[in-house]
């Protein structure tokens, strides 16, 4: 019994010597290490467009690109230095073949028949992939576009605009009515409204512009089935006040828009010219042309006229008759209405001016101003209306200028539709009018659309350079133009899955989605490189056994080793992809602040990773076999690639 247990639990001796084990580790590291190193460089190179993004998108995504790049740089060097050393220390005991791994056996059992079918019907498989590519291209043209996915800040900024000549009393009343109505909505917890400018030089808001910050309760306390858009619609329906044009945005994005573009809404059309009246007429025409356009909300033309001014025009003949001068009349007007600085007082490090002007009851109406008293030498005190005409006249409430020209603007937000198609439809409506603009006047699209155009131009400029860099890395890896092209073909087919998933997920194209496709670009090339390396290793084994000649090789032999190169290394290929998928899939179920940006990055990555794996496992061997058979037919041998 003792001998039975001893033999049963006796540790199997490793038939390999230490030198043989180190030789296997060295050969395996030479086979895979360079490919892993160069594929990591490709992933880093694919992030170059993100580094060149500017503005808000650059500040948002550059930390992601820097972090990933630094991690990959360290990973590239560890893959060829530390990893083989750790393997030599940790890989002990008897080495088992791939066939004895149960997971690998099951994977091969499923994968091998499918691969054999694809190799048998290779033309059909290639045709199906081309059809899928065409469908993906069609879907891509049907996707909406926007600058950035709307980030839910958790609160609402209500920005209505009244008529320019609104009084302080009336704007105060409107604020109180609006705040009371907004507070009546169950999801609202706090409301704070402000009219006019704050006590700062950077805020030039007129008294007619209201800013109301609406804080909402946690979403768990909302009514069943209600969304943030429903709350905005309910607020808009309750606040239909005559003379007030409603507008909705969010606090943070509103400040970013105003600082970066000078436009407080999603999109603005700036009208430049030399005459305020003509600019106002053009703005009203644009507003009327855009009314009713799908997706355009809160449409509003900034008022250029409608401000009220008190004009005091001296009557020179009357002034002379009373023995006065124009300066004396102006001095009284300045002191009475504007105030005159008498002195200044110092309190600690602060300095305050002391002004004097007439009491409120002497200047609170037009009649009171007309009765202001001027002292004369011969006739005693006389009213201001005796020597000056006092009247109310119309004028611009605020004069905006940009690029050394007068500027007006037509503002609108975009809801229930993507930004790109909304702006393009609006541009089509305005094309006829823009062709008939008066000389010296022109339009300029601004806001989020301006940022989107800038980001698209940056990406379209740098992406071809990145593709060229990646192709050169592949060329120097394989030392073969043909192998580099086979690997690069993976990219458009990887994008198919990303486009399909973005389309069915209902996400618009944006900078965030572009970053996801950029990350997918490098990942797809990395997976294809591993497959190409293993297929070339199988070709080396085939030539070692059969030689490299059309007399000894045929289609069946090449197919046998293509299947071996694809199936025998199936587990490491799937492990490479699975690690990425396991880290990405949980993001799809994330919620809360930040998920609005992360999900558009993740969706194309997941879909593209799945499609690239299918392509690499099933189509790359087909393309590889077709290439080798063509080489054998034309050259009488196949090309051997040392993919190091």
C-alpha positions in Angstrom: 0.0 0.0 0.0 2.9 2.4 0.8 4.5 1.8 -2.6 1.1 2.4 -4.3 0.7 5.8 -2.7 4.3 6.7 -3.2 4.0 6.0 -6.9 0.7 7.7 -7.2 1.8 11.0 -5.7 5.4 10.8 -6.9 6.3 14.1 -8.6 6.9 13.7 -12.2 10.3 14.6 -13.3 10.8 17.2 -15.9 12.4 15.6 -19.0 13.9 19.0 -20.0 17.2 20.1 -18.8 17.8 23.6 -17.5 19.6 24.5 -20.7 16.8 23.2 -22.9 14.2 25.1 -20.8 16.1 28.4 -21.1 16.4 27.8 -24.9 12.6 27.4 -25.2 12.0 30.5 -23.2 14.6 32.4 -25.3 13.1 31.3 -28.6 9.5 32.0 -27.5 10.5 35.5 -26.3 12.3 36.2 -29.6 9.1 35.1 -31.4 6.6 37.1 -29.4 8.5 39.9 -27.7 9.3 42.1 -30.7 5.8 41.8 -32.0 4.4 42.9 -28.6 7.0 45.7 -28.5 6.1 47.0 -31.9 2.4 46.6 -31.5 2.7 48.7 -28.3 4.4 51.4 -30.3 1.6 51.3 -32.8 -1.0 51.8 -30.0 1.0 54.8 -28.8 1.3 56.2 -32.3 -2.5 55.9 -32.8 -3.0 58.3 -29.9 -1.1 61.1 -31.6 -4.3 62.8 -32.8 -5.5 63.1 -29.3 -2.3 64.9 -28.3 -2.9 67.5 -31.0 -6.5 68.3 -30.0 -6.9 71.9 -28.7 -9.5 73.8 -26.7 -12.0 72.1 -24.5 -11.6 68.7 -26.2 -7.8 68.7 -25.7 -8.1 69.5 -22.0 -10.6 66.7 -21.6 -8.9 63.9 -23.4 -5.2 64.7 -23.3 -4.8 63.2 -19.7 -6.3 60.0 -21.0 -3.8 59.9 -23.9 -0.8 60.8 -21.7 -1.7 58.2 -19.0 -2.2 55.4 -21.5 1.0 56.3 -23.5 3.2 56.3 -20.4 1.7 53.0 -19.3 2.3 51.5 -22.7 5.9 52.8 -22.9 6.7 51.0 -19.6 4.8 48.0 -20.8 6.8 47.8 -24.1 10.1 47.7 -22.3 8.9 45.3 -19.6 7.6 42.9 -22.3 11.2 42.4 -23.7 13.2 42.8 -20.5 11.5 41.7 -17.3 8.9 39.3 -18.6 11.4 36.7 -20.0 13.3 36.9 -16.7 10.2 36.3 -14.6 9.2 33.4 -16.9 12.6 31.7 -16.3 12.1 31.9 -12.5 8.4 31.1 -12.3 8.0 28.5 -15.1 8.9 25.3 -13.3 7.7 21.7 -13.4 6.7 19.6 -16.3 5.6 21.7 -19.4 2.4 20.5 -20.9 1.5 20.8 -24.5 -1.4 23.0 -25.8 -3.5 19.8 -26.5 -3.6 19.0 -22.8 -5.1 22.3 -21.8 -8.9 21.7 -21.4 -9.8 25.3 -22.3 -7.6 25.2 -25.4 -9.1 21.9 -26.5 -12.6 23.2 -26.3 -11.7 26.4 -28.1 -10.0 24.5 -30.9 -12.9 22.1 -31.1 -15.2 25.0 -31.9 -12.8 27.2 -33.9 -11.1 24.7 -36.2 -14.3 23.5 -38.1 -15.4 27.1 -38.6 -11.9 28.1 -39.9 -11.9 25.1 -42.2 -15.3 26.2 -43.6 -14.0 29.7 -44.1 -10.8 28.5 -45.9 -13.0 26.2 -48.1 -15.3 29.0 -49.1 -12.8 31.8 -49.0 -14.2 33.9 -51.8 -17.6 33.8 -50.3 -16.2 34.9 -46.9 -14.3 37.8 -48.5 -17.4 38.8 -50.4 -19.5 38.8 -47.1 -16.9 40.9 -45.4 -16.9 43.4 -48.3 -20.7 43.6 -48.0 -20.5 44.2 -44.3 -17.9 46.9 -45.0 -20.3 48.6 -47.4 -23.2 48.4 -45.0 -21.0 49.9 -42.3 -20.0 52.7 -44.6 -23.7 53.4 -45.3 -24.5 53.4 -41.6 -21.6 55.8 -41.0 -23.2 58.3 -43.4 -26.5 58.0 -41.4 -24.9 58.8 -38.0 -25.6 62.2 -36.5 -22.7 64.4 -35.3 -22.0 66.7 -32.5 -19.0 68.4 -30.9 -19.1 66.6 -27.5 -21.7 64.3 -26.0 -24.0 66.4 -23.7 -22.6 66.0 -20.1 -25.4 66.1 -17.5 -24.2 68.6 -14.9 -27.2 67.8 -12.6 -28.6 71.3 -12.7 -30.3 73.6 -15.2 -29.4 77.2 -16.2 -32.5 79.0 -17.3 -31.6 82.1 -19.4 -34.6 84.1 -20.6 -34.2 87.4 -22.4 -36.8 90.3 -22.2 -37.2 93.4 -24.2 -34.2 95.8 -24.0 -36.2 98.7 -22.4 -37.4 96.7 -19.4 -37.4 98.6 -16.1 -35.8 97.5 -12.9 -39.2 97.1 -11.3 -40.6 95.0 -14.1 -37.5 92.7 -14.3 -37.8 92.2 -10.5 -41.4 91.2 -10.8 -40.7 88.8 -13.7 -37.9 87.2 -11.7 -40.2 86.6 -8.7 -42.9 85.1 -10.9 -40.5 82.8 -12.7 -38.8 81.6 -9.5 -42.2 80.9 -7.9 -43.4 78.9 -11.0 -40.2 76.9 -11.3 -40.2 76.1 -7.5 -43.7 74.5 -8.0 -42.2 71.6 -10.0 -41.7 68.6 -7.6 -38.2 67.8 -8.9 -36.8 71.3 -8.2 -35.1 71.8 -4.8 -33.6 75.3 -5.1 -34.0 78.3 -7.5 -31.7 81.3 -7.7 -32.3 84.0 -10.3 -30.2 87.1 -11.3 -31.0 89.9 -13.7 -28.3 92.1 -15.2 -24.6 92.0 -14.5 -22.7 90.9 -11.4 -20.3 93.3 -9.7 -17.4 92.3 -11.9 -15.8 93.7 -15.0 -16.0 90.4 -16.9 -19.9 90.3 -16.8 -21.5 92.5 -19.4 -25.0 91.2 -19.1 -27.7 93.8 -19.7 -30.6 94.1 -17.3 -32.8 92.4 -19.8 -30.9 89.1 -19.5 -31.9 86.8 -16.7 -29.8 83.8 -15.3 -31.6 81.4 -13.1 -29.8 78.4 -11.7 -32.2 75.5 -11.0 -30.9 72.7 -8.7 -32.7 69.4 -8.9 -33.4 66.7 -6.4 -31.6 63.3 -6.7 -33.0 61.3 -9.5 -34.3 58.6 -7.2 -36.8 61.2 -5.8 -38.2 62.2 -9.3 -41.6 61.1 -10.5 -41.8 57.8 -12.3 -40.8 57.9 -15.9 -39.8 61.6 -16.0 -36.5 62.7 -17.5 -34.5 65.9 -17.4 -35.8 66.9 -20.8 -39.3 66.4 -19.5 -38.5 68.8 -16.6 -37.2 71.4 -19.1 -40.3 71.1 -21.2 -42.5 71.5 -18.2 -40.6 74.6 -17.1 -40.8 76.0 -20.6 -44.6 75.4 -20.8 -45.2 77.1 -17.4 -43.1 80.2 -18.2 -44.7 81.4 -21.4 -44.6 85.1 -20.4 -45.3 87.8 -23.1 -42.2 89.6 -24.1 -39.8 87.0 -22.7 -37.9 84.5 -24.8 -36.9 81.4 -22.9 -33.6 79.6 -23.1 -32.1 76.6 -21.4 -28.5 75.4 -20.9 -26.3 74.2 -18.1 -24.0 76.3 -15.8 -20.6 75.0 -16.7 -21.0 74.5 -20.5 -22.6 78.0 -20.7 -19.5 79.6 -19.1 -17.2 77.6 -21.4 -19.3 78.6 -24.5 -19.2 82.3 -23.5 -15.5 82.3 -22.8 -14.4 80.4 -25.8 -16.8 81.7 -28.5 -18.7 84.6 -27.0 -22.0 82.7 -27.6 -24.1 81.6 -24.7 -26.1 78.9 -26.6 -25.1 75.7 -28.4 -25.0 77.5 -31.8 -24.8 81.1 -32.8 -24.8 82.9 -36.1 -22.6 86.1 -35.9 -23.6 88.9 -38.3 -20.8 91.3 -39.1 -21.2 94.7 -40.8 -20.9 98.5 -40.5 -24.4 99.6 -39.7 -26.4 98.4 -36.7 -29.7 98.9 -38.5 -28.7 96.7 -41.4 -27.3 94.1 -39.0 -30.6 94.1 -37.1 -32.6 93.6 -40.3 -30.3 90.7 -41.4 -30.6 89.1 -37.9 -34.4 89.2 -38.1 -34.4 87.7 -41.6 -32.2 84.8 -40.4 -34.4 84.2 -37.4 -37.5 84.1 -39.5 -35.8 81.7 -42.0 -34.8 79.3 -39.2 -38.1 79.2 -37.4 -39.7 75.7 -37.6 -36.4 73.9 -38.3 -36.4 70.5 -36.6 -34.0 70.5 -33.6 -33.7 74.3 -33.2 -35.0 75.4 -29.8 -34.8 78.8 -28.0 -34.3 80.7 -31.2 -33.6 84.3 -30.5 -32.0 87.3 -32.3 -30.1 89.6 -30.0 -31.8 93.0 -30.0 -29.5 95.6 -31.6 -32.2 98.4 -31.4 -34.8 99.1 -28.8 -32.8 100.7 -26.1 -34.2 103.9 -24.6 -32.1 107.0 -24.1 -32.8 110.4 -22.5 -31.4 113.1 -24.9 -30.8 116.6 -23.6 -30.2 118.8 -26.6 -29.1 122.4 -25.7 -30.9 125.3 -27.5 -28.0 127.6 -28.3 -30.2 130.7 -29.0 -32.0 130.4 -25.7 -28.8 129.8 -23.8 -27.3 133.0 -25.2 -30.4 134.9 -24.4 -30.1 134.0 -20.7 -26.4 134.7 -20.6 -25.4 131.1 -20.1 -22.9 128.8 -21.9 -23.3 125.2 -23.1 -20.7 124.1 -20.5 -22.7 125.6 -17.7 -25.8 123.7 -18.8 -23.8 120.4 -19.2 -22.3 120.9 -15.8 -25.8 121.1 -14.2 -27.0 118.0 -16.1 -23.9 116.1 -15.1 -24.2 117.0 -11.4 -28.0 116.4 -11.2 -28.1 113.0 -13.0 -24.7 111.5 -13.1 -23.2 113.0 -9.9 -20.2 115.1 -9.2 -17.1 113.8 -7.3 -16.5 116.0 -4.3 -13.7 114.3 -2.6 -12.4 110.8 -1.6 -12.2 109.1 1.8 -9.5 106.6 2.9 -10.4 103.7 5.2 -7.4 101.5 5.8 -6.1 100.4 2.4 -9.4 101.1 0.7 -10.3 104.4 -1.0 -13.8 105.6 -1.7 -15.1 108.5 -3.7 -17.7 110.9 -2.3 -20.3 112.0 -4.9 -23.1 114.5 -4.8 -26.2 114.5 -7.1 -29.8 115.5 -6.9 -32.3 113.5 -4.8 -34.3 110.7 -6.5 -37.5 112.7 -6.7 -35.8 115.4 -8.8 -34.7 113.0 -11.6 -37.1 110.0 -11.5 -39.2 111.1 -14.5 -39.0 113.1 -17.7 -41.0 116.0 -16.3 -38.8 116.2 -13.2 -35.7 116.5 -15.5 -37.4 119.2 -17.4 -37.9 121.2 -14.2 -34.3 121.0 -13.1 -33.3 124.6 -12.1 -30.4 126.5 -13.6 -29.2 129.7 -12.0 -28.8 132.8 -14.2 -27.3 136.3 -13.3 -30.2 138.4 -14.7 -33.3 136.2 -14.6 -32.7 134.0 -11.5 -33.5 130.3 -11.6 -35.0 128.9 -14.8 -36.1 125.3 -15.7 -33.9 123.1 -17.9 -36.6 122.8 -20.6 -36.2 126.6 -21.2 -32.6 126.1 -22.6 -32.6 122.5 -23.7 -34.9 119.9 -25.3 -35.4 116.9 -23.1 -36.8 113.8 -24.8 -36.6 110.0 -25.0 -35.1 108.5 -28.1 -34.4 105.0 -29.4 -30.9 103.5 -29.8 -28.9 100.3 -29.4 -29.2 98.7 -25.9 -25.6 97.4 -26.3 -23.0 97.7 -29.0 -21.0 94.5 -29.7 -17.9 94.5 -31.8 -15.6 91.7 -32.9 -12.7 91.7 -35.4 -12.9 95.5 -35.5 -16.5 95.3 -36.9 -20.0 95.7 -35.4 -21.6 92.4 -34.6 -25.1 91.0 -34.1 -26.0 87.4 -33.4 -28.8 84.9 -33.8 -28.8 82.3 -31.0 -30.4 78.9 -30.6 -30.0 75.6 -28.8 -30.2 72.1 -30.3 -32.4 69.5 -28.6 -34.1 66.3 -29.8 -31.7 66.1 -32.8 -28.0 65.9 -33.5 -26.0 69.1 -33.9 -24.4 68.4 -37.3 -27.6 67.7 -39.3 -29.4 70.6 -37.6 -26.8 73.1 -38.5 -26.5 71.7 -42.1 -30.2 72.0 -42.6 -30.0 75.6 -41.2 -27.1 76.4 -43.6 -29.1 75.1 -46.6 -32.0 77.4 -45.6 -29.6 80.4 -45.4 -27.6 79.7 -48.5 -29.8 81.8 -50.8 -29.8 84.7 -48.4 -26.0 84.6 -47.9 -25.5 84.9 -51.6 -27.4 88.2 -51.6 -25.7 89.8 -48.5 -25.0 93.5 -48.8 -21.4 94.5 -49.5 -19.3 94.5 -46.3 -21.6 92.2 -44.4 -21.0 88.5 -43.8 -22.1 85.6 -41.5 -20.0 83.3 -39.3 -21.2 80.2 -37.5 -20.0 79.9 -33.9 -20.7 78.1 -30.6 -20.3 74.3 -30.4 -20.3 74.1 -34.2 -17.2 76.2 -34.4 -15.5 73.8 -31.9 -16.7 70.8 -33.9 -15.2 72.2 -37.2 -11.9 72.9 -35.5 -11.7 69.4 -33.9 -12.7 67.7 -37.2 -10.0 69.7 -39.1 -7.3 68.6 -36.6 -8.3 65.0 -36.8 -8.5 64.9 -40.6 -5.1 66.5 -40.9 -3.2 64.2 -38.5 -5.0 60.9 -39.0 -3.3 60.2 -42.5 0.1 60.9 -40.9 -0.7 58.5 -38.1 -1.7 55.8 -40.6 1.6 56.3 -42.5 3.6 56.1 -39.2 1.8 52.8 -38.2 2.4 51.4 -41.7 6.1 52.2 -41.5 6.3 50.5 -38.1 4.6 47.4 -39.6 7.0 47.5 -42.6 10.1 47.6 -40.4 8.6 44.8 -38.2 8.0 42.4 -41.1 10.4 43.9 -43.6 7.7 43.2 -46.1 5.2 45.6 -47.8 2.8 42.8 -48.4 2.6 41.6 -44.8 2.2 45.2 -43.6 -0.8 45.6 -45.9 -2.4 42.4 -44.8 -2.2 43.6 -41.2 -3.5 47.1 -42.1 -6.5 45.6 -43.8 -7.7 44.7 -40.4 -8.4 48.3 -39.5 -11.4 49.1 -41.7 -13.0 45.7 -40.8 -12.5 46.5 -37.1 -14.2 49.8 -37.6 -17.3 47.9 -38.9 -18.1 46.6 -35.5 -17.6 50.0 -33.9 -19.9 51.7 -36.4 -22.6 49.0 -36.0 -22.5 49.3 -32.2 -22.5 53.2 -32.3 -25.4 53.1 -34.8 -27.6 50.7 -32.8 -26.7 52.3 -29.5 -28.1 55.6 -30.8 -24.9 57.6 -30.2 -23.9 60.6 -32.4 -20.4 61.0 -33.8 -18.4 63.3 -31.6 -14.8 63.9 -30.4 -15.4 61.2 -27.7 -16.5 58.6 -30.3 -13.4 59.6 -32.4 -11.2 59.0 -29.4 -12.8 55.5 -29.0 -12.1 54.7 -32.7 -8.5 55.9 -32.3 -8.0 53.5 -29.4 -9.6 50.8 -31.5 -7.3 51.5 -34.4 -4.2 50.5 -32.3 -5.9 47.5 -30.7 -7.0 46.0 -34.0 -3.4 46.3 -35.5 -2.0 44.7 -32.3 -4.3 41.6 -32.6 -3.6 41.2 -36.3 0.2 41.4 -35.7 0.0 38.4 -33.2 -1.9 36.4 -35.8 0.6 37.2 -38.6 3.5 36.3 -36.4 2.0 32.9 -35.5 1.1 32.2 -39.2 4.7 32.9 -40.3 6.0 30.6 -37.5 3.8 27.9 -39.0 5.2 28.5 -42.5 8.7 28.1 -41.0 7.8 24.7 -39.7 6.2 23.7 -43.0 9.3 24.6 -45.0 11.5 22.9 -42.5 9.6 19.7 -43.1 8.6 19.9 -46.8 11.0 22.4 -48.3 10.2 25.6 -50.1 9.3 24.6 -53.7 6.2 24.2 -55.8 7.2 20.6 -56.3 6.9 19.7 -52.6 4.2 22.1 -51.5 0.5 22.2 -52.5 -2.7 23.8 -51.3 -3.5 21.1 -48.8 -0.2 21.3 -47.1 -0.3 25.1 -46.9 -3.9 24.9 -45.5 -2.8 22.4 -42.9 -0.2 24.7 -41.5 -2.4 27.8 -41.8 -4.9 26.0 -39.6 -2.1 25.0 -37.2 -0.8 28.5 -37.0 -4.3 29.9 -36.4 -5.7 27.3 -34.0 -2.6 26.3 -32.0 -2.2 29.8 -30.7 -5.8 30.6 -30.2 -5.7 31.0 -26.5 -3.1 33.8 -26.3 -5.0 35.7 -29.1 -8.3 35.4 -27.2 -6.6 36.3 -23.9 -5.2 39.5 -25.5 -8.7 40.6 -26.5 -10.6 39.3 -23.4 -8.5 41.4 -21.1 -9.5 44.6 -22.9 -13.2 43.6 -23.1 -13.4 42.6 -19.4 -12.2 46.1 -18.6 -14.5 47.9 -21.0 -17.9 46.1 -20.7 -18.7 47.3 -17.1 -18.6 51.0 -18.4 -21.7 50.3 -20.4 -23.7 50.0 -17.2 -22.2 53.0 -15.5 -24.3 56.0 -14.6 -23.9 59.4 -13.1 -21.6 62.3 -13.9 -18.9 61.3 -16.3 -20.7 58.3 -17.9 -22.0 60.6 -20.7 -18.4 61.0 -21.9 -17.1 57.5 -21.1 -19.9 55.5 -22.8 -19.3 57.1 -26.3 -15.6 56.2 -26.0 -16.3 52.6 -24.9 -19.1 51.7 -27.3 -17.0 51.8 -30.5 -14.1 50.1 -28.7 -16.2 47.1 -27.7 -18.0 46.7 -31.0 -14.7 47.1 -33.0 -12.8 44.7 -30.7 -15.4 42.0 -31.3 -15.5 42.5 -35.1 -11.7 42.7 -35.3 -11.3 39.4 -33.4 -13.8 37.8 -35.8 -11.9 39.2 -38.8 -8.4 38.2 -37.4 -9.5 34.7 -36.5 -11.5 33.9 -39.6 -10.5 36.2 -42.5 -6.8 36.9 -41.8 -6.0 33.2 -42.3 -8.0 33.3 -45.5 -6.1 36.3 -46.9 -2.8 34.8 -45.7 -3.5 31.5 -47.5 -4.6 33.3 -50.7 -1.3 35.3 -50.6 0.9 32.2 -50.1 -0.9 30.3 -52.8 -0.4 33.1 -55.2 3.3 33.4 -54.3 3.7 29.6 -54.8 2.0 29.9 -58.2 3.9 32.9 -59.5 7.4 32.4 -57.9 7.5 28.7 -57.4 8.0 29.2 -53.7 6.6 31.2 -50.8 8.2 34.2 -49.1 9.5 33.7 -45.6 9.0 36.6 -43.3 11.2 37.0 -40.2 8.7 39.1 -38.1 11.2 40.3 -35.6 
